[in-house]
Amino acid sequence: MFKFAKMIVLCLAILAVASPAMAQDGGDDAAAAAGGGFSMDLGKAFGAGLVIIGAGLGISRIGGSAVESMARQPEVAGNIQTAMIIAAALIEGATFFALIVCMQA
């Protein structure tokens, strides 16, 4: 867990240092009027990446825990599988919502 936290802090530090340099307008008024730009796209991509990483970690944790509990109590495997699929679907729904928010920002 410490390595993961260290990696996240390092990525945020790099992003914080690089953002002011990329936020400078190159003088292209057409791109500025369109509301885009490299720094805006970088933020969207970074947010979408964090969303996908979080969803992947959440679903993998649900799957691992479900398989482990199915191995311990095979007689309730059907109930566990149903609960796992519902929880994974809820995580995916939240992930799609977060991705849409990241792309619209």
C-alpha positions as semicolon CSV with decimal commas, in nm:
position;residue;x (nm);y (nm);z (nm)
1;M;0,000;0,000;0,000
2;F;0,290;0,233;0,074
3;K;0,429;0,189;-0,280
4;F;0,089;0,274;-0,429
5;A;0,055;0,588;-0,216
6;K;0,410;0,690;-0,303
7;M;0,334;0,647;-0,674
8;I;0,016;0,858;-0,649
9;V;0,201;1,138;-0,466
10;L;0,477;1,131;-0,726
11;C;0,225;1,152;-1,013
12;L;0,045;1,443;-0,848
13;A;0,374;1,624;-0,790
14;I;0,475;1,582;-1,154
15;L;0,134;1,701;-1,267
16;A;0,149;2,005;-1,038
17;V;0,490;2,103;-1,174
18;A;0,397;2,047;-1,538
19;S;0,053;2,213;-1,534
20;P;0,164;2,579;-1,525
21;A;0,403;2,523;-1,814
22;M;0,135;2,359;-2,026
23;A;-0,132;2,615;-1,936
24;Q;0,041;2,894;-2,127
25;D;-0,142;2,999;-2,437
26;G;0,063;2,969;-2,753
27;G;-0,120;3,259;-2,915
28;D;-0,360;3,043;-3,112
29;D;-0,690;3,226;-3,059
30;A;-0,891;2,964;-3,249
31;A;-0,790;2,688;-3,007
32;A;-0,849;2,914;-2,707
33;A;-1,193;3,012;-2,835
34;A;-1,283;2,646;-2,883
35;G;-1,233;2,591;-2,510
36;G;-0,971;2,321;-2,552
37;G;-0,602;2,310;-2,506
38;F;-0,333;2,069;-2,407
39;S;-0,355;2,130;-2,034
40;M;-0,732;2,077;-2,035
41;D;-0,693;1,748;-2,225
42;L;-0,419;1,637;-1,988
43;G;-0,645;1,697;-1,688
44;K;-0,927;1,502;-1,849
45;A;-0,696;1,212;-1,928
46;F;-0,550;1,215;-1,576
47;G;-0,898;1,215;-1,420
48;A;-1,019;0,936;-1,648
49;G;-0,709;0,732;-1,565
50;L;-0,768;0,768;-1,193
51;V;-1,131;0,664;-1,238
52;I;-1,032;0,351;-1,431
53;I;-0,762;0,259;-1,179
54;G;-1,008;0,299;-0,892
55;A;-1,273;0,092;-1,065
56;G;-1,024;-0,180;-1,150
57;L;-0,902;-0,198;-0,792
58;G;-1,257;-0,204;-0,656
59;I;-1,385;-0,474;-0,888
60;S;-1,073;-0,686;-0,840
61;R;-1,112;-0,663;-0,464
62;I;-1,477;-0,767;-0,488
63;G;-1,389;-1,058;-0,716
64;G;-1,106;-1,179;-0,498
65;S;-1,312;-1,163;-0,182
66;A;-1,604;-1,339;-0,350
67;V;-1,389;-1,624;-0,479
68;E;-1,227;-1,664;-0,139
69;S;-1,563;-1,676;0,038
70;M;-1,699;-1,921;-0,221
71;A;-1,403;-2,148;-0,151
72;R;-1,475;-2,135;0,222
73;Q;-1,850;-2,193;0,190
74;P;-1,937;-2,359;-0,142
75;E;-2,302;-2,409;-0,042
76;V;-2,372;-2,032;-0,064
77;A;-2,171;-1,972;-0,382
78;G;-2,480;-1,871;-0,580
79;N;-2,577;-1,599;-0,333
80;I;-2,221;-1,470;-0,316
81;Q;-2,192;-1,461;-0,694
82;T;-2,518;-1,267;-0,724
83;A;-2,405;-1,012;-0,465
84;M;-2,067;-0,983;-0,638
85;I;-2,225;-0,913;-0,978
86;I;-2,458;-0,649;-0,831
87;A;-2,171;-0,476;-0,652
88;A;-1,953;-0,484;-0,965
89;A;-2,239;-0,338;-1,171
90;L;-2,280;-0,054;-0,922
91;I;-1,908;0,021;-0,939
92;E;-1,920;0,019;-1,319
93;G;-2,216;0,257;-1,317
94;A;-2,030;0,499;-1,093
95;T;-1,723;0,461;-1,315
96;F;-1,916;0,549;-1,630
97;F;-2,066;0,852;-1,456
98;A;-1,721;0,968;-1,341
99;L;-1,577;0,920;-1,691
100;I;-1,853;1,131;-1,841
101;V;-1,791;1,401;-1,583
102;C;-1,417;1,392;-1,661
103;M;-1,473;1,424;-2,034
104;Q;-1,728;1,707;-2,000
105;A;-1,522;1,920;-1,762
